[in-house]
Amino acid sequence: MSNNPTTITTGQARLSYVHLYQPYSAQPNQEPKYSVTILIPKTDIATKQRIDAAINAAITAAVAGKWNGARPPQISTPVQDGDGLRRNGEPFGQECKGHWVINASSKQQPPVCDLQLNPIINQTEVYSGMYARVSINFFGFFNSGNKGIGCGLNAVQKVADGEPLGNRVSVESAFGDTGFAAPQQFTQPVQQPVYTPPQPGGYIPPSNGAYYPPAGAPVQQQAIDPITGLPINGGIYGL
């Protein structure tokens, strides 16, 4: 454990908006960072007490440093009430109810490990909705006339799987009860050519390509050479 009074490790918390392997920026003009939203159950009083103590230590350090000895009458902190409203006035999601909500970020990629402290290489194992312990640190900032306390992200330890948050769905919920029946397999029958017999008054070509004379047409007899006994093909008798 760290001896730094501004650094603490949470108890088991749920993670949301997880960006631990690629830096992310919600706004085009913001610097991309590795970040996560930590949902701490309000029943975890011990973690909340450590957070309050670390924030007070960060305020003391900021007054003596970045804030030049002046403590603001109101100090913005990264801890929000999941049962209340966001800073933009919108309500939190249902998953935040009954939790303290903290956004933590870092310019450097934080290590992510399992219960045996082994690095988690498979990124699909780390997602919004899982449970983890998170090492975070609090610090004072003074930007554009605004003074407050920020939260840095140090490391993440996954402790359990959970129901995924956001757009991620399971195959069971997506396809488990759709009422869809697979189509039956069938073979298209091969159509055989159909012979159409000649009709009185004209010639109808059959589909098989054979020639049939029109009904009632005179049949020409083949001439035979009386000398050779062979059919005559336009030649001279006897030749």
C-alpha positions as CSV (number, residue, x, y, z in Angstrom):
1,M,0.0,0.0,0.0
2,S,1.1,3.6,-0.7
3,N,2.2,5.9,2.1
4,N,1.0,8.9,0.1
5,P,-2.0,10.3,1.9
6,T,-3.6,11.4,-1.4
7,T,-3.5,7.8,-2.8
8,I,-6.0,5.1,-1.9
9,T,-7.2,1.7,-3.2
10,T,-10.9,1.2,-3.3
11,G,-12.9,-1.9,-2.2
12,Q,-14.8,-3.8,-4.8
13,A,-16.4,-1.3,-7.2
14,R,-18.1,-1.6,-10.5
15,L,-16.5,0.0,-13.6
16,S,-18.2,2.0,-16.3
17,Y,-16.9,3.9,-19.4
18,V,-13.8,1.7,-19.4
19,H,-10.9,2.9,-21.6
20,L,-7.9,1.2,-20.2
21,Y,-6.1,-0.1,-23.3
22,Q,-6.6,2.9,-25.7
23,P,-6.7,6.6,-24.7
24,Y,-10.1,8.2,-25.2
25,S,-11.4,11.8,-25.5
26,A,-15.1,12.7,-25.2
27,Q,-14.5,16.0,-27.0
28,P,-12.5,16.6,-30.2
29,N,-10.4,19.4,-28.6
30,Q,-9.5,17.4,-25.4
31,E,-6.3,15.4,-24.9
32,P,-7.1,11.6,-25.1
33,K,-6.5,9.8,-21.8
34,Y,-6.9,6.4,-20.3
35,S,-9.9,6.6,-18.1
36,V,-12.7,4.8,-16.2
37,T,-15.7,5.7,-14.1
38,I,-15.7,4.0,-10.7
39,L,-19.1,3.2,-9.0
40,I,-18.5,2.7,-5.3
41,P,-21.4,1.3,-3.3
42,K,-22.6,3.7,-0.6
43,T,-22.6,0.7,1.7
44,D,-18.8,0.6,1.4
45,I,-18.2,3.2,4.2
46,A,-14.6,2.3,4.7
47,T,-13.7,3.2,1.1
48,K,-15.6,6.5,1.3
49,Q,-13.8,7.5,4.4
50,R,-10.4,6.8,2.7
51,I,-11.5,8.9,-0.2
52,D,-12.6,11.8,2.0
53,A,-9.3,11.7,3.8
54,A,-7.3,11.6,0.6
55,I,-9.3,14.6,-0.8
56,N,-8.6,16.6,2.3
57,A,-4.9,15.8,2.0
58,A,-4.9,16.9,-1.6
59,I,-6.6,20.2,-0.7
60,T,-4.0,20.9,2.0
61,A,-1.2,20.2,-0.5
62,A,-2.9,22.5,-3.1
63,V,-3.4,25.4,-0.7
64,A,0.3,25.3,0.1
65,G,1.3,24.9,-3.5
66,K,-0.8,25.6,-6.7
67,W,-3.3,27.7,-4.9
68,N,-0.7,30.0,-3.4
69,G,-2.1,29.8,0.2
70,A,-5.7,30.6,-0.7
71,R,-8.4,28.1,-0.1
72,P,-11.5,28.5,-2.3
73,P,-14.8,28.8,-0.4
74,Q,-16.2,26.0,-2.6
75,I,-14.0,23.3,-4.0
76,S,-15.0,21.0,-6.8
77,T,-14.2,17.4,-6.2
78,P,-14.5,14.3,-8.5
79,V,-16.9,12.5,-6.2
80,Q,-20.6,12.7,-7.4
81,D,-23.8,11.3,-5.9
82,G,-25.2,8.6,-8.3
83,D,-28.7,9.2,-6.8
84,G,-28.5,12.9,-7.8
85,L,-27.8,14.7,-11.0
86,R,-24.7,15.0,-13.1
87,R,-22.9,18.4,-13.3
88,N,-24.7,19.1,-16.6
89,G,-28.0,18.6,-14.8
90,E,-28.9,15.3,-16.3
91,P,-29.7,12.2,-14.1
92,F,-27.2,9.4,-13.8
93,G,-27.8,6.0,-15.3
94,Q,-29.7,3.3,-13.4
95,E,-26.4,1.5,-12.7
96,C,-25.2,4.5,-10.6
97,K,-28.1,4.4,-8.2
98,G,-26.9,3.7,-4.6
99,H,-23.3,4.5,-5.6
100,W,-20.7,7.2,-5.3
101,V,-19.4,8.0,-8.8
102,I,-15.8,9.0,-9.5
103,N,-14.1,9.6,-12.9
104,A,-10.4,8.8,-12.9
105,S,-7.9,9.3,-15.8
106,S,-4.2,9.2,-16.7
107,K,-2.0,10.1,-19.6
108,Q,0.0,6.9,-19.0
109,Q,-1.6,3.5,-19.6
110,P,-2.4,2.0,-16.2
111,P,-1.5,-1.7,-15.4
112,V,-4.5,-4.0,-15.4
113,C,-4.2,-7.3,-13.5
114,D,-6.3,-10.3,-12.2
115,L,-6.6,-11.6,-8.6
116,Q,-3.2,-13.3,-9.0
117,L,-1.6,-10.0,-10.0
118,N,-1.1,-11.4,-13.5
119,P,-1.4,-8.8,-16.3
120,I,-4.7,-9.1,-18.3
121,I,-3.6,-9.3,-21.9
122,N,-7.0,-10.3,-23.4
123,Q,-8.8,-6.9,-23.7
124,T,-12.2,-8.6,-24.0
125,E,-11.9,-9.6,-20.3
126,V,-12.0,-5.9,-19.3
127,Y,-15.2,-4.1,-20.0
128,S,-17.8,-1.7,-18.6
129,G,-19.9,-3.6,-16.0
130,M,-17.1,-5.8,-14.4
131,Y,-16.0,-5.4,-10.8
132,A,-12.6,-4.3,-9.7
133,R,-10.4,-2.6,-7.1
134,V,-8.8,0.6,-8.3
135,S,-5.8,2.5,-7.1
136,I,-6.4,6.3,-7.5
137,N,-4.8,9.5,-6.3
138,F,-6.3,12.9,-5.7
139,F,-4.5,16.2,-6.7
140,G,-5.3,19.9,-6.8
141,F,-5.6,21.8,-10.1
142,F,-5.7,25.5,-11.0
143,N,-6.8,25.9,-14.6
144,S,-8.2,29.1,-16.2
145,G,-9.1,30.5,-12.8
146,N,-10.8,27.3,-11.7
147,K,-9.6,25.5,-8.6
148,G,-10.5,22.0,-7.7
149,I,-9.5,18.4,-7.0
150,G,-8.9,15.9,-9.8
151,C,-8.6,12.1,-9.7
152,G,-5.7,10.2,-11.2
153,L,-5.8,6.6,-12.3
154,N,-3.0,4.4,-11.1
155,A,-3.9,0.7,-11.6
156,V,-6.9,-1.7,-11.9
157,Q,-7.4,-5.2,-10.5
158,K,-10.3,-7.2,-11.9
159,V,-12.0,-9.2,-9.1
160,A,-15.2,-10.4,-10.8
161,D,-17.3,-10.4,-13.9
162,G,-20.6,-8.5,-14.1
163,E,-23.5,-7.7,-16.3
164,P,-22.0,-5.7,-19.2
165,L,-23.1,-2.0,-19.4
166,G,-23.6,0.0,-22.5
167,N,-24.2,-1.5,-26.0
168,R,-22.6,-4.8,-25.3
169,V,-25.1,-7.7,-25.4
170,S,-24.9,-11.5,-24.9
171,V,-25.8,-14.0,-27.6
172,E,-28.5,-15.3,-25.3
173,S,-30.2,-12.0,-25.0
174,A,-29.8,-11.3,-28.7
175,F,-30.9,-14.6,-30.2
176,G,-32.3,-16.8,-27.4
177,D,-36.0,-16.1,-27.8
178,T,-36.7,-14.7,-31.2
179,G,-39.2,-17.3,-32.4
180,F,-37.1,-17.8,-35.5
181,A,-37.4,-21.2,-37.3
182,A,-34.6,-22.3,-39.7
183,P,-35.9,-22.8,-43.3
184,Q,-36.2,-26.4,-44.5
185,Q,-33.6,-27.6,-46.9
186,F,-35.0,-28.5,-50.4
187,T,-33.8,-29.2,-53.9
188,Q,-35.3,-27.4,-56.8
189,P,-36.7,-30.1,-59.1
190,V,-35.2,-30.3,-62.6
191,Q,-37.8,-29.6,-65.3
192,Q,-37.7,-32.1,-68.1
193,P,-38.4,-30.9,-71.7
194,V,-42.0,-31.4,-72.7
195,Y,-42.9,-32.5,-76.2
196,T,-45.7,-30.6,-77.8
197,P,-47.3,-32.5,-80.6
198,P,-47.9,-30.8,-84.0
199,Q,-51.2,-28.9,-84.2
200,P,-53.3,-28.7,-87.3
201,G,-52.6,-25.6,-89.3
202,G,-49.0,-24.9,-88.4
203,Y,-45.7,-26.1,-87.0
204,I,-44.8,-25.8,-83.3
205,P,-41.2,-26.4,-82.5
206,P,-40.9,-28.9,-79.6
207,S,-38.7,-28.1,-76.7
208,N,-36.3,-31.0,-77.3
209,G,-35.1,-29.6,-80.7
210,A,-36.5,-32.4,-82.9
211,Y,-38.3,-31.6,-86.1
212,Y,-41.9,-32.7,-86.7
213,P,-43.6,-31.8,-89.9
214,P,-46.9,-30.0,-89.7
215,A,-50.0,-32.1,-89.5
216,G,-51.3,-33.1,-93.0
217,A,-48.2,-32.1,-94.9
218,P,-47.2,-34.4,-97.8
219,V,-44.3,-36.7,-97.0
220,Q,-41.6,-36.7,-99.7
221,Q,-40.2,-40.1,-100.5
222,Q,-36.4,-40.5,-100.9
223,A,-35.4,-41.4,-104.5
224,I,-33.4,-44.6,-104.9
225,D,-30.7,-45.3,-107.6
226,P,-32.0,-48.5,-109.4
227,I,-28.4,-49.5,-110.2
228,T,-26.7,-49.1,-106.8
229,G,-29.7,-49.3,-104.6
230,L,-28.6,-46.3,-102.7
231,P,-30.5,-43.0,-102.0
232,I,-30.0,-40.4,-104.6
233,N,-28.5,-37.2,-103.2
234,G,-28.7,-35.0,-106.2
235,G,-26.1,-37.1,-108.2
236,I,-26.3,-39.1,-111.5
237,Y,-27.9,-42.5,-111.8
238,G,-25.3,-45.3,-111.4
239,L,-22.6,-43.0,-110.0
